[in-house]
Amino acid sequence: MSLHIIDPAALAALSRAALANPRGRQNLNLHGDYADLCQRLFNAVEPGSYIRPHRHSDPPKPECFVVVRGRFALLLFDDAGRVTQRLELAPGGPVVAADLPAGAWHTIVALESGSVFFETKPGPYTPLTDKDFAPWAPAEGSAAVGEYLKEVLSAEY
């Protein structure tokens, strides 16, 4: 067991790694193993990075986001893919964190460069079954992603 120190320099380095990553994001895991019962990680996400809308339903898992740098839009959807809620999260803003119930369709979108959030959810993490991707949202890498993000970010609900 080791102590993890997360200071502004560590967050800046994580953001630089996200900028260099073709997917526009990078995580820093604090949990020791994917089998750990509590998954804790920092996620640096750049504008334009696409996290396909998804839910955690098998098994059902809640998820918590706390923004530590920058600004994000957290979008919640109904089963048909309509935006039901949009929260802007920012440190020092009116909303700094959101705790999602298990099974909620959601995505999170960076609104400015250098944005980082802390995430926690129950483990273990099993890559093949961790998420149910929304069938109504384009797959990551699809040419439709840019237009889809514009649409959902400006959606009326």
C-alpha positions in Angstrom: 0.0 0.0 0.0 1.3 3.4 -0.9 0.1 7.0 -0.3 -1.0 8.7 -3.5 -0.4 12.5 -3.5 -2.4 14.4 -6.1 -1.2 18.0 -6.4 -1.7 20.6 -9.1 1.5 19.4 -10.9 0.1 15.9 -11.1 -3.2 17.1 -12.5 -1.4 19.3 -15.0 0.7 16.2 -16.1 -2.5 14.2 -16.4 -4.0 16.9 -18.6 -0.9 16.9 -20.8 -1.2 13.2 -21.2 -4.8 13.6 -22.2 -3.8 16.2 -24.9 -1.3 13.7 -26.3 -3.7 10.8 -26.3 -5.6 10.3 -29.6 -8.8 9.8 -27.6 -8.4 13.1 -25.8 -8.5 11.7 -22.3 -6.3 9.9 -19.7 -7.0 8.4 -16.4 -5.0 8.0 -13.2 -6.1 5.0 -11.2 -5.8 5.1 -7.5 -7.2 1.6 -6.9 -4.5 -1.1 -7.0 -6.4 -3.6 -9.2 -9.5 -3.9 -11.4 -10.7 -6.5 -8.9 -10.8 -3.9 -6.0 -14.3 -3.3 -4.6 -14.0 0.5 -4.9 -12.7 1.9 -8.2 -11.2 5.4 -7.6 -9.6 7.4 -10.4 -8.9 10.8 -11.9 -10.0 11.4 -15.5 -8.5 14.2 -17.6 -10.7 14.9 -20.6 -10.2 17.4 -23.4 -13.0 19.1 -25.4 -14.0 17.0 -28.3 -13.2 13.7 -26.5 -16.3 11.5 -26.8 -17.4 9.2 -24.0 -20.3 7.3 -25.6 -23.5 7.5 -23.5 -23.7 4.4 -21.3 -25.1 3.0 -18.1 -23.8 0.5 -15.5 -26.6 -2.1 -15.1 -25.0 -5.5 -15.1 -24.5 -5.5 -12.2 -26.2 -2.2 -11.3 -23.5 0.3 -10.1 -23.8 3.9 -9.0 -21.1 6.4 -10.1 -19.9 9.6 -8.5 -18.1 12.5 -10.3 -16.3 15.4 -8.5 -14.8 18.1 -10.8 -11.4 19.3 -9.6 -10.3 21.3 -12.6 -12.0 22.9 -15.6 -15.6 22.5 -16.6 -17.9 19.6 -17.7 -21.4 19.0 -18.9 -23.0 15.9 -17.4 -25.8 14.7 -19.6 -28.5 12.3 -18.5 -30.8 10.5 -21.0 -34.0 8.5 -21.0 -34.2 5.1 -22.6 -35.0 6.6 -26.1 -31.9 8.8 -26.0 -33.5 12.1 -25.2 -31.6 14.4 -22.9 -33.5 14.6 -19.6 -31.0 16.7 -17.6 -27.8 18.7 -18.2 -25.7 19.7 -15.3 -22.6 22.0 -15.6 -20.0 20.9 -13.1 -17.0 23.1 -12.1 -14.9 23.6 -9.0 -16.3 26.6 -7.2 -19.5 26.5 -9.4 -23.0 25.9 -8.3 -22.5 22.2 -8.9 -19.2 20.5 -8.1 -20.2 16.9 -8.0 -22.9 14.5 -9.0 -23.7 11.1 -7.6 -25.5 9.0 -10.3 -27.9 6.2 -9.5 -27.2 2.7 -10.9 -28.5 2.2 -14.4 -28.8 5.9 -15.4 -27.9 6.6 -19.0 -25.2 9.3 -19.0 -22.1 10.9 -20.6 -19.7 13.6 -19.5 -18.3 16.2 -21.9 -15.3 18.5 -21.2 -16.2 22.1 -21.9 -12.6 23.5 -21.5 -9.1 22.3 -21.9 -7.4 21.0 -18.8 -10.6 19.6 -17.3 -10.2 16.8 -14.7 -12.8 14.9 -12.6 -12.4 12.4 -9.8 -14.6 9.3 -10.2 -15.6 6.5 -7.9 -17.8 3.5 -8.4 -18.1 0.0 -7.1 -15.8 -2.7 -8.4 -14.7 -5.0 -9.6 -14.1 -3.5 -13.1 -14.7 -6.0 -15.9 -14.0 -4.3 -19.2 -16.3 -6.5 -21.3 -19.4 -6.0 -19.1 -18.7 -2.7 -17.2 -20.9 -0.6 -19.5 -24.0 -0.9 -21.6 -23.4 1.5 -24.5 -26.5 3.4 -25.7 -27.7 1.9 -28.9 -29.1 5.3 -30.0 -25.7 7.0 -29.7 -22.9 6.8 -32.3 -20.0 4.5 -31.6 -16.6 6.1 -30.6 -14.7 6.9 -33.8 -17.8 7.3 -35.9 -18.0 10.3 -38.3 -21.3 11.2 -36.6 -19.8 11.9 -33.2 -19.1 15.7 -33.7 -22.6 16.4 -34.9 -24.1 14.2 -32.1 -22.2 16.1 -29.4 -23.4 19.5 -30.7 -26.9 18.2 -30.8 -27.0 16.8 -27.2 -25.1 19.7 -25.7 -27.7 22.1 -27.1 -30.7 19.9 -26.5 -33.9 21.3 -24.9 -35.4 19.2 -22.2 
